[in-house]
Amino acid sequence: MSTSAKDASPEATANGKGSTEDSRAALRGTFFTFGLRLISFACTQVTLRYLDPTALGRASIQLELLLTTVLFFSREGFRLALTRNLTAESWNVAWLTIPLVSLVAGLALVWHLSRTLYSGSAGEVDSDYVMAGALYCLASWIEGCAEPAVLHFLRRMDTPKRSSAEALGTMAKAFATVVGLQYLGPTSVTAFGLSQLLYSLTYAIYLYWNAWNTLPMPNRTFDGATCSRAFQFTLQGVFKHLLTEADKIVLTTLSDSYNQGVYAMGSSYGGLAARILLQPLEENARLLLSRLAMRHAFAELEQSFLIFVKLVLYIGLLFSFVAVNYTNLLLCLLAGREWGSNEEAANVLSAFCVYTAFLAANGMTEAFVYGVTRAGMMEVGISHAVTGITLVVLAPWATAKGAAAGLVAVNCLAMLMRSCFSLHLASKYFGEKESKPPRMVLLRLLRNMSPHPMVIASYGLSWAVTRHTLGKIKERGFHTALQIRNKEWLWLTGHHLVAGVFCVVVTLSLAITMDRQFIRSFRLMIRQKND
C-alpha cells in the first residue's frame, strides 16, 4: 500500500531524509575507499617483484596470522558493539581497547619468543624471524591503540578518514619493504616487520591527528551493558576469525614456507577485489543497514540489503567467469617472469578468482547479520563451528590432493555454507517483521538478489569464449612469459584480450538492459535529492 506525500508524518519524513543521507554517506565512503585502495595496491605491487617465495610465505602467512589474531581479540567485539549502540554513554568503552591490546600483544610476544627462542638449541635460532615476529607484535599494539579514533570515525560514518590512514600506511609500508629488501636481502623477514611497524605508526598518527579535536576523552564511568556486548561479540566471533584465517592456519601447519609463499602471491592478487571493492562495500553496508534497522525502516532496509548483495554478486561473478582465464598474463605483467612462469601460482590465482564470488556473497550477507539481527547470535556461533569442523576435516585432504588450489576450493565451500546460514537468518528476521513464513521470505530474497538469468548465461558464455582463446595461447606455450617481439604471441594475446573486453561489455550491457529495476534502485541510493 503506497502513502502519499501529504499524508506522510513528520517523523517518517525525517527518517526518510536521514536514511537517504546515510545511504549517500555510505556510498561516498565506499567510492572514496575504492580510489585509495587502488593507490595502495599500486604501492604494494612495487614490492612483489622483489620477494623471495620463502620470505613471502613466512611474512604473509605466519606473521600476518599473528598480527590479525592480536587485532581481532583486541578490537572486533568493540566495533560490533559500538556501531550498534550509538549513545554517548557508551563511548568510554572504546578506550578499553588500549589496555586490552596491550595485554593481547604482550601475550603474543611472549608466545612468539618462547616458540622461536626456546623450542630448539641455540644454534637453531633464526634471529631474522625472531626479530620480525617481535616487530609484528609491536606493530599490532600500535595499530590496536588507534582503535578509539577508528571507532570515532565509524560512529560518524566518516569512512574516508580511516581509508586515507590505510592508504598512507600502505604507501609507507611499500616504500619500507622495497628499501628493506634492498639492504637486508630478498630473503629477509625483518624487512617485512619494519615495514609493518611503519604502516602502524603512519596509520595511528594520521587517525589521531585528524580526530584529536573532536575525539571525546575518557572518564571513569563505563557502560556495563556495552562492555558485556563487546565481550560477547568477541567470543561469538572466535569461530569467524578461525574460519577467516583457516587457510593460514592450515598452511602454517601442513605446508613449507615456499608453498606458503606461492599461496600468498595468489592471495595478494586474488584478494584484490575483496580488498579494494568488497571490503569497503561490506563495512559501509553494515553501518547503513544497522541504522536503517534502528529507524525501523524495514522496507528500505530490505531494498538496500538486496541492492548490496546483487552488486557484489555482479562483481564477484565477473572475476569468477572472466578474470579466471587471465591469471598467467596478469602474473607476467605485474609480478615478472619468475612468477609468470610459475604454473602453480597461476592455478592458485585462478582459484582465488572463483573464490571471489563466494567471498562476495558471504561478506555482504554476514554484514546484514552482524549489523541488523540481534537474535540468533548463538546460532551464528554454532554455524561457524559446523563450518570450522568441515574445514578441519577437508583441508588436509584438499591440500594433499590440490596443494594450495585445493585449500581455496575448501574455502569456497565454507563461504557457501556461511552464506546459506546468513540468508536463513535474514529471511527469519524479515519473516518476523512481516508475519510471513521464513521459507516464503527466503524465496523472495533469493529471487530479488540473484542476477538476471540472461546475465548469468552471458557470464557462462564469457567463460567459454575466454577459455577458448586462452587454450590457443597455451597450445603454443606462450602463456608463461611476455614475448612482445613475437608477432604470433602479440596476435594471440591481443585476440585473447579483445575477447575478454568484448565479453565484459556484453555482460554489463545485458545487466543494464535486463535488470532495470536494480539499476533504478541503485541510482536512488546515490542520486542527490533536492527534497
Secondary structure as a PSIPRED ss2 file (coil, helix, strand):
# PSIPRED VFORMAT (PSIPRED V4.0)

   1 M C   1.000  0.000  0.000
   2 S C   1.000  0.000  0.000
   3 T C   1.000  0.000  0.000
   4 S C   1.000  0.000  0.000
   5 A H   0.000  1.000  0.000
   6 K H   0.000  1.000  0.000
   7 D H   0.000  1.000  0.000
   8 A C   1.000  0.000  0.000
   9 S C   1.000  0.000  0.000
  10 P H   0.000  1.000  0.000
  11 E H   0.000  1.000  0.000
  12 A H   0.000  1.000  0.000
  13 T H   0.000  1.000  0.000
  14 A H   0.000  1.000  0.000
  15 N H   0.000  1.000  0.000
  16 G H   0.000  1.000  0.000
  17 K H   0.000  1.000  0.000
  18 G H   0.000  1.000  0.000
  19 S H   0.000  1.000  0.000
  20 T H   0.000  1.000  0.000
  21 E H   0.000  1.000  0.000
  22 D H   0.000  1.000  0.000
  23 S H   0.000  1.000  0.000
  24 R H   0.000  1.000  0.000
  25 A H   0.000  1.000  0.000
  26 A H   0.000  1.000  0.000
  27 L H   0.000  1.000  0.000
  28 R H   0.000  1.000  0.000
  29 G H   0.000  1.000  0.000
  30 T H   0.000  1.000  0.000
  31 F H   0.000  1.000  0.000
  32 F H   0.000  1.000  0.000
  33 T H   0.000  1.000  0.000
  34 F H   0.000  1.000  0.000
  35 G H   0.000  1.000  0.000
  36 L H   0.000  1.000  0.000
  37 R H   0.000  1.000  0.000
  38 L H   0.000  1.000  0.000
  39 I H   0.000  1.000  0.000
  40 S H   0.000  1.000  0.000
  41 F H   0.000  1.000  0.000
  42 A H   0.000  1.000  0.000
  43 C H   0.000  1.000  0.000
  44 T H   0.000  1.000  0.000
  45 Q H   0.000  1.000  0.000
  46 V H   0.000  1.000  0.000
  47 T H   0.000  1.000  0.000
  48 L H   0.000  1.000  0.000
  49 R C   1.000  0.000  0.000
  50 Y C   1.000  0.000  0.000
  51 L C   1.000  0.000  0.000
  52 D C   1.000  0.000  0.000
  53 P H   0.000  1.000  0.000
  54 T H   0.000  1.000  0.000
  55 A H   0.000  1.000  0.000
  56 L H   0.000  1.000  0.000
  57 G H   0.000  1.000  0.000
  58 R H   0.000  1.000  0.000
  59 A H   0.000  1.000  0.000
  60 S H   0.000  1.000  0.000
  61 I H   0.000  1.000  0.000
  62 Q H   0.000  1.000  0.000
  63 L H   0.000  1.000  0.000
  64 E H   0.000  1.000  0.000
  65 L H   0.000  1.000  0.000
  66 L H   0.000  1.000  0.000
  67 L H   0.000  1.000  0.000
  68 T H   0.000  1.000  0.000
  69 T H   0.000  1.000  0.000
  70 V H   0.000  1.000  0.000
  71 L H   0.000  1.000  0.000
  72 F H   0.000  1.000  0.000
  73 F H   0.000  1.000  0.000
  74 S H   0.000  1.000  0.000
  75 R H   0.000  1.000  0.000
  76 E H   0.000  1.000  0.000
  77 G H   0.000  1.000  0.000
  78 F H   0.000  1.000  0.000
  79 R H   0.000  1.000  0.000
  80 L H   0.000  1.000  0.000
  81 A H   0.000  1.000  0.000
  82 L H   0.000  1.000  0.000
  83 T H   0.000  1.000  0.000
  84 R H   0.000  1.000  0.000
  85 N C   1.000  0.000  0.000
  86 L C   1.000  0.000  0.000
  87 T C   1.000  0.000  0.000
  88 A H   0.000  1.000  0.000
  89 E H   0.000  1.000  0.000
  90 S H   0.000  1.000  0.000
  91 W H   0.000  1.000  0.000
  92 N H   0.000  1.000  0.000
  93 V H   0.000  1.000  0.000
  94 A H   0.000  1.000  0.000
  95 W H   0.000  1.000  0.000
  96 L H   0.000  1.000  0.000
  97 T H   0.000  1.000  0.000
  98 I H   0.000  1.000  0.000
  99 P H   0.000  1.000  0.000
 100 L H   0.000  1.000  0.000
 101 V H   0.000  1.000  0.000
 102 S H   0.000  1.000  0.000
 103 L H   0.000  1.000  0.000
 104 V H   0.000  1.000  0.000
 105 A H   0.000  1.000  0.000
 106 G H   0.000  1.000  0.000
 107 L H   0.000  1.000  0.000
 108 A H   0.000  1.000  0.000
 109 L H   0.000  1.000  0.000
 110 V H   0.000  1.000  0.000
 111 W H   0.000  1.000  0.000
 112 H H   0.000  1.000  0.000
 113 L H   0.000  1.000  0.000
 114 S H   0.000  1.000  0.000
 115 R H   0.000  1.000  0.000
 116 T H   0.000  1.000  0.000
 117 L H   0.000  1.000  0.000
 118 Y C   1.000  0.000  0.000
 119 S C   1.000  0.000  0.000
 120 G C   1.000  0.000  0.000
 121 S C   1.000  0.000  0.000
 122 A H   0.000  1.000  0.000
 123 G H   0.000  1.000  0.000
 124 E H   0.000  1.000  0.000
 125 V C   1.000  0.000  0.000
 126 D C   1.000  0.000  0.000
 127 S H   0.000  1.000  0.000
 128 D H   0.000  1.000  0.000
 129 Y H   0.000  1.000  0.000
 130 V H   0.000  1.000  0.000
 131 M H   0.000  1.000  0.000
 132 A H   0.000  1.000  0.000
 133 G H   0.000  1.000  0.000
 134 A H   0.000  1.000  0.000
 135 L H   0.000  1.000  0.000
 136 Y H   0.000  1.000  0.000
 137 C H   0.000  1.000  0.000
 138 L H   0.000  1.000  0.000
 139 A H   0.000  1.000  0.000
 140 S H   0.000  1.000  0.000
 141 W H   0.000  1.000  0.000
 142 I H   0.000  1.000  0.000
 143 E H   0.000  1.000  0.000
 144 G H   0.000  1.000  0.000
 145 C H   0.000  1.000  0.000
 146 A C   1.000  0.000  0.000
 147 E H   0.000  1.000  0.000
 148 P H   0.000  1.000  0.000
 149 A H   0.000  1.000  0.000
 150 V H   0.000  1.000  0.000
 151 L H   0.000  1.000  0.000
 152 H H   0.000  1.000  0.000
 153 F H   0.000  1.000  0.000
 154 L H   0.000  1.000  0.000
 155 R H   0.000  1.000  0.000
 156 R C   1.000  0.000  0.000
 157 M C   1.000  0.000  0.000
 158 D C   1.000  0.000  0.000
 159 T H   0.000  1.000  0.000
 160 P H   0.000  1.000  0.000
 161 K H   0.000  1.000  0.000
 162 R H   0.000  1.000  0.000
 163 S H   0.000  1.000  0.000
 164 S H   0.000  1.000  0.000
 165 A H   0.000  1.000  0.000
 166 E H   0.000  1.000  0.000
 167 A H   0.000  1.000  0.000
 168 L H   0.000  1.000  0.000
 169 G H   0.000  1.000  0.000
 170 T H   0.000  1.000  0.000
 171 M H   0.000  1.000  0.000
 172 A H   0.000  1.000  0.000
 173 K H   0.000  1.000  0.000
 174 A H   0.000  1.000  0.000
 175 F H   0.000  1.000  0.000
 176 A H   0.000  1.000  0.000
 177 T H   0.000  1.000  0.000
 178 V H   0.000  1.000  0.000
 179 V H   0.000  1.000  0.000
 180 G H   0.000  1.000  0.000
 181 L H   0.000  1.000  0.000
 182 Q H   0.000  1.000  0.000
 183 Y H   0.000  1.000  0.000
 184 L H   0.000  1.000  0.000
 185 G C   1.000  0.000  0.000
 186 P C   1.000  0.000  0.000
 187 T C   1.000  0.000  0.000
 188 S C   1.000  0.000  0.000
 189 V C   1.000  0.000  0.000
 190 T H   0.000  1.000  0.000
 191 A H   0.000  1.000  0.000
 192 F H   0.000  1.000  0.000
 193 G H   0.000  1.000  0.000
 194 L H   0.000  1.000  0.000
 195 S H   0.000  1.000  0.000
 196 Q H   0.000  1.000  0.000
 197 L H   0.000  1.000  0.000
 198 L H   0.000  1.000  0.000
 199 Y H   0.000  1.000  0.000
 200 S H   0.000  1.000  0.000
 201 L H   0.000  1.000  0.000
 202 T H   0.000  1.000  0.000
 203 Y H   0.000  1.000  0.000
 204 A H   0.000  1.000  0.000
 205 I H   0.000  1.000  0.000
 206 Y H   0.000  1.000  0.000
 207 L H   0.000  1.000  0.000
 208 Y H   0.000  1.000  0.000
 209 W H   0.000  1.000  0.000
 210 N H   0.000  1.000  0.000
 211 A H   0.000  1.000  0.000
 212 W C   1.000  0.000  0.000
 213 N C   1.000  0.000  0.000
 214 T C   1.000  0.000  0.000
 215 L C   1.000  0.000  0.000
 216 P C   1.000  0.000  0.000
 217 M C   1.000  0.000  0.000
 218 P C   1.000  0.000  0.000
 219 N C   1.000  0.000  0.000
 220 R C   1.000  0.000  0.000
 221 T C   1.000  0.000  0.000
 222 F C   1.000  0.000  0.000
 223 D C   1.000  0.000  0.000
 224 G H   0.000  1.000  0.000
 225 A H   0.000  1.000  0.000
 226 T H   0.000  1.000  0.000
 227 C H   0.000  1.000  0.000
 228 S H   0.000  1.000  0.000
 229 R H   0.000  1.000  0.000
 230 A H   0.000  1.000  0.000
 231 F H   0.000  1.000  0.000
 232 Q H   0.000  1.000  0.000
 233 F H   0.000  1.000  0.000
 234 T H   0.000  1.000  0.000
 235 L H   0.000  1.000  0.000
 236 Q H   0.000  1.000  0.000
 237 G C   1.000  0.000  0.000
 238 V H   0.000  1.000  0.000
 239 F H   0.000  1.000  0.000
 240 K H   0.000  1.000  0.000
 241 H H   0.000  1.000  0.000
 242 L H   0.000  1.000  0.000
 243 L H   0.000  1.000  0.000
 244 T H   0.000  1.000  0.000
 245 E C   1.000  0.000  0.000
 246 A H   0.000  1.000  0.000
 247 D H   0.000  1.000  0.000
 248 K H   0.000  1.000  0.000
 249 I H   0.000  1.000  0.000
 250 V H   0.000  1.000  0.000
 251 L H   0.000  1.000  0.000
 252 T H   0.000  1.000  0.000
 253 T H   0.000  1.000  0.000
 254 L H   0.000  1.000  0.000
 255 S C   1.000  0.000  0.000
 256 D C   1.000  0.000  0.000
 257 S H   0.000  1.000  0.000
 258 Y H   0.000  1.000  0.000
 259 N H   0.000  1.000  0.000
 260 Q H   0.000  1.000  0.000
 261 G H   0.000  1.000  0.000
 262 V H   0.000  1.000  0.000
 263 Y H   0.000  1.000  0.000
 264 A H   0.000  1.000  0.000
 265 M H   0.000  1.000  0.000
 266 G H   0.000  1.000  0.000
 267 S H   0.000  1.000  0.000
 268 S H   0.000  1.000  0.000
 269 Y H   0.000  1.000  0.000
 270 G H   0.000  1.000  0.000
 271 G C   1.000  0.000  0.000
 272 L H   0.000  1.000  0.000
 273 A H   0.000  1.000  0.000
 274 A H   0.000  1.000  0.000
 275 R H   0.000  1.000  0.000
 276 I H   0.000  1.000  0.000
 277 L H   0.000  1.000  0.000
 278 L H   0.000  1.000  0.000
 279 Q H   0.000  1.000  0.000
 280 P H   0.000  1.000  0.000
 281 L H   0.000  1.000  0.000
 282 E H   0.000  1.000  0.000
 283 E H   0.000  1.000  0.000
 284 N H   0.000  1.000  0.000
 285 A H   0.000  1.000  0.000
 286 R H   0.000  1.000  0.000
 287 L H   0.000  1.000  0.000
 288 L H   0.000  1.000  0.000
 289 L H   0.000  1.000  0.000
 290 S H   0.000  1.000  0.000
 291 R H   0.000  1.000  0.000
 292 L H   0.000  1.000  0.000
 293 A H   0.000  1.000  0.000
 294 M H   0.000  1.000  0.000
 295 R C   1.000  0.000  0.000
 296 H C   1.000  0.000  0.000
 297 A C   1.000  0.000  0.000
 298 F H   0.000  1.000  0.000
 299 A H   0.000  1.000  0.000
 300 E H   0.000  1.000  0.000
 301 L H   0.000  1.000  0.000
 302 E H   0.000  1.000  0.000
 303 Q H   0.000  1.000  0.000
 304 S H   0.000  1.000  0.000
 305 F H   0.000  1.000  0.000
 306 L H   0.000  1.000  0.000
 307 I H   0.000  1.000  0.000
 308 F H   0.000  1.000  0.000
 309 V H   0.000  1.000  0.000
 310 K H   0.000  1.000  0.000
 311 L H   0.000  1.000  0.000
 312 V H   0.000  1.000  0.000
 313 L H   0.000  1.000  0.000
 314 Y H   0.000  1.000  0.000
 315 I H   0.000  1.000  0.000
 316 G H   0.000  1.000  0.000
 317 L H   0.000  1.000  0.000
 318 L H   0.000  1.000  0.000
 319 F H   0.000  1.000  0.000
 320 S H   0.000  1.000  0.000
 321 F H   0.000  1.000  0.000
 322 V C   1.000  0.000  0.000
 323 A H   0.000  1.000  0.000
 324 V H   0.000  1.000  0.000
 325 N H   0.000  1.000  0.000
 326 Y H   0.000  1.000  0.000
 327 T H   0.000  1.000  0.000
 328 N H   0.000  1.000  0.000
 329 L H   0.000  1.000  0.000
 330 L H   0.000  1.000  0.000
 331 L H   0.000  1.000  0.000
 332 C H   0.000  1.000  0.000
 333 L H   0.000  1.000  0.000
 334 L H   0.000  1.000  0.000
 335 A C   1.000  0.000  0.000
 336 G C   1.000  0.000  0.000
 337 R H   0.000  1.000  0.000
 338 E H   0.000  1.000  0.000
 339 W H   0.000  1.000  0.000
 340 G H   0.000  1.000  0.000
 341 S C   1.000  0.000  0.000
 342 N C   1.000  0.000  0.000
 343 E H   0.000  1.000  0.000
 344 E H   0.000  1.000  0.000
 345 A H   0.000  1.000  0.000
 346 A H   0.000  1.000  0.000
 347 N H   0.000  1.000  0.000
 348 V H   0.000  1.000  0.000
 349 L H   0.000  1.000  0.000
 350 S H   0.000  1.000  0.000
 351 A H   0.000  1.000  0.000
 352 F H   0.000  1.000  0.000
 353 C H   0.000  1.000  0.000
 354 V H   0.000  1.000  0.000
 355 Y H   0.000  1.000  0.000
 356 T H   0.000  1.000  0.000
 357 A H   0.000  1.000  0.000
 358 F H   0.000  1.000  0.000
 359 L H   0.000  1.000  0.000
 360 A H   0.000  1.000  0.000
 361 A H   0.000  1.000  0.000
 362 N H   0.000  1.000  0.000
 363 G H   0.000  1.000  0.000
 364 M H   0.000  1.000  0.000
 365 T H   0.000  1.000  0.000
 366 E H   0.000  1.000  0.000
 367 A H   0.000  1.000  0.000
 368 F H   0.000  1.000  0.000
 369 V H   0.000  1.000  0.000
 370 Y H   0.000  1.000  0.000
 371 G H   0.000  1.000  0.000
 372 V C   1.000  0.000  0.000
 373 T C   1.000  0.000  0.000
 374 R C   1.000  0.000  0.000
 375 A C   1.000  0.000  0.000
 376 G C   1.000  0.000  0.000
 377 M H   0.000  1.000  0.000
 378 M H   0.000  1.000  0.000
 379 E H   0.000  1.000  0.000
 380 V H   0.000  1.000  0.000
 381 G H   0.000  1.000  0.000
 382 I H   0.000  1.000  0.000
 383 S H   0.000  1.000  0.000
 384 H H   0.000  1.000  0.000
 385 A H   0.000  1.000  0.000
 386 V H   0.000  1.000  0.000
 387 T H   0.000  1.000  0.000
 388 G H   0.000  1.000  0.000
 389 I H   0.000  1.000  0.000
 390 T H   0.000  1.000  0.000
 391 L H   0.000  1.000  0.000
 392 V H   0.000  1.000  0.000
 393 V H   0.000  1.000  0.000
 394 L H   0.000  1.000  0.000
 395 A H   0.000  1.000  0.000
 396 P H   0.000  1.000  0.000
 397 W H   0.000  1.000  0.000
 398 A H   0.000  1.000  0.000
 399 T H   0.000  1.000  0.000
 400 A H   0.000  1.000  0.000
 401 K H   0.000  1.000  0.000
 402 G H   0.000  1.000  0.000
 403 A H   0.000  1.000  0.000
 404 A H   0.000  1.000  0.000
 405 A H   0.000  1.000  0.000
 406 G H   0.000  1.000  0.000
 407 L H   0.000  1.000  0.000
 408 V H   0.000  1.000  0.000
 409 A H   0.000  1.000  0.000
 410 V H   0.000  1.000  0.000
 411 N H   0.000  1.000  0.000
 412 C H   0.000  1.000  0.000
 413 L H   0.000  1.000  0.000
 414 A H   0.000  1.000  0.000
 415 M H   0.000  1.000  0.000
 416 L H   0.000  1.000  0.000
 417 M H   0.000  1.000  0.000
 418 R H   0.000  1.000  0.000
 419 S H   0.000  1.000  0.000
 420 C H   0.000  1.000  0.000
 421 F H   0.000  1.000  0.000
 422 S H   0.000  1.000  0.000
 423 L H   0.000  1.000  0.000
 424 H H   0.000  1.000  0.000
 425 L H   0.000  1.000  0.000
 426 A H   0.000  1.000  0.000
 427 S H   0.000  1.000  0.000
 428 K H   0.000  1.000  0.000
 429 Y H   0.000  1.000  0.000
 430 F H   0.000  1.000  0.000
 431 G H   0.000  1.000  0.000
 432 E H   0.000  1.000  0.000
 433 K H   0.000  1.000  0.000
 434 E H   0.000  1.000  0.000
 435 S C   1.000  0.000  0.000
 436 K C   1.000  0.000  0.000
 437 P C   1.000  0.000  0.000
 438 P H   0.000  1.000  0.000
 439 R H   0.000  1.000  0.000
 440 M H   0.000  1.000  0.000
 441 V H   0.000  1.000  0.000
 442 L H   0.000  1.000  0.000
 443 L H   0.000  1.000  0.000
 444 R H   0.000  1.000  0.000
 445 L H   0.000  1.000  0.000
 446 L H   0.000  1.000  0.000
 447 R H   0.000  1.000  0.000
 448 N H   0.000  1.000  0.000
 449 M H   0.000  1.000  0.000
 450 S C   1.000  0.000  0.000
 451 P C   1.000  0.000  0.000
 452 H C   1.000  0.000  0.000
 453 P H   0.000  1.000  0.000
 454 M H   0.000  1.000  0.000
 455 V H   0.000  1.000  0.000
 456 I H   0.000  1.000  0.000
 457 A H   0.000  1.000  0.000
 458 S H   0.000  1.000  0.000
 459 Y H   0.000  1.000  0.000
 460 G H   0.000  1.000  0.000
 461 L H   0.000  1.000  0.000
 462 S H   0.000  1.000  0.000
 463 W H   0.000  1.000  0.000
 464 A H   0.000  1.000  0.000
 465 V H   0.000  1.000  0.000
 466 T H   0.000  1.000  0.000
 467 R H   0.000  1.000  0.000
 468 H H   0.000  1.000  0.000
 469 T H   0.000  1.000  0.000
 470 L H   0.000  1.000  0.000
 471 G H   0.000  1.000  0.000
 472 K H   0.000  1.000  0.000
 473 I H   0.000  1.000  0.000
 474 K H   0.000  1.000  0.000
 475 E H   0.000  1.000  0.000
 476 R C   1.000  0.000  0.000
 477 G C   1.000  0.000  0.000
 478 F C   1.000  0.000  0.000
 479 H C   1.000  0.000  0.000
 480 T C   1.000  0.000  0.000
 481 A C   1.000  0.000  0.000
 482 L C   1.000  0.000  0.000
 483 Q C   1.000  0.000  0.000
 484 I C   1.000  0.000  0.000
 485 R C   1.000  0.000  0.000
 486 N C   1.000  0.000  0.000
 487 K H   0.000  1.000  0.000
 488 E H   0.000  1.000  0.000
 489 W H   0.000  1.000  0.000
 490 L H   0.000  1.000  0.000
 491 W H   0.000  1.000  0.000
 492 L H   0.000  1.000  0.000
 493 T H   0.000  1.000  0.000
 494 G H   0.000  1.000  0.000
 495 H H   0.000  1.000  0.000
 496 H H   0.000  1.000  0.000
 497 L H   0.000  1.000  0.000
 498 V H   0.000  1.000  0.000
 499 A H   0.000  1.000  0.000
 500 G H   0.000  1.000  0.000
 501 V H   0.000  1.000  0.000
 502 F H   0.000  1.000  0.000
 503 C H   0.000  1.000  0.000
 504 V H   0.000  1.000  0.000
 505 V H   0.000  1.000  0.000
 506 V H   0.000  1.000  0.000
 507 T H   0.000  1.000  0.000
 508 L H   0.000  1.000  0.000
 509 S H   0.000  1.000  0.000
 510 L H   0.000  1.000  0.000
 511 A H   0.000  1.000  0.000
 512 I H   0.000  1.000  0.000
 513 T H   0.000  1.000  0.000
 514 M H   0.000  1.000  0.000
 515 D C   1.000  0.000  0.000
 516 R H   0.000  1.000  0.000
 517 Q H   0.000  1.000  0.000
 518 F H   0.000  1.000  0.000
 519 I H   0.000  1.000  0.000
 520 R H   0.000  1.000  0.000
 521 S H   0.000  1.000  0.000
 522 F H   0.000  1.000  0.000
 523 R H   0.000  1.000  0.000
 524 L H   0.000  1.000  0.000
 525 M H   0.000  1.000  0.000
 526 I H   0.000  1.000  0.000
 527 R C   1.000  0.000  0.000
 528 Q C   1.000  0.000  0.000
 529 K C   1.000  0.000  0.000
 530 N C   1.000  0.000  0.000
 531 D C   1.000  0.000  0.000
